[in-house]
Amino acid sequence: IDGFIIPDLPIDEYERHYKYIFQSYGLKNIFLISPQTSEERIRKIDNHSDSFIYMVSTAAVTGSQSGFGPEQIDYFKRIANMNLKNPQIVGFGIKDKQTFAEATEYQKGAIIGSAFIKFLKDNPIEKIKNFISFL
């Protein structure tokens, strides 16, 4: 384990109470941002982060989207234009070659969650290479 994603941990709480614990064990805390996160808060997260920033693509439930619309693409562009020091990785809604390509056109990577879990549920583990090559 290299780090944790703790969605409900406010950055101020992390700084005051948990940062020293993470550092003492060599762990990273991955902060989340969303389309509703203010530029000020994004910059604060970027300044306090030493890992990637998890970009939640939408407020929808993970795995429920059919693709990215203009609002998400504008969000990806807006964050890319902020020139943050930490890489941004998009999560929520990444499930196929198209959504992977759309996310990585503007950011450093994409996280595939629900689609991968569904694939594992429906296929033998030996077919993981097929899933990855499909992307």
Secondary structure by P-SEA (a helix, b strand, c coil): ccccccccccaaaaacccaaaaaaabbbbbbbbcccccaaaaaaaaaaccbbbbbccccccccccccccaaaaaaaaaaaaccccbbbbbccccccaaaaaaaacccccccccaaaaaaaaaccccaaaaaaaac
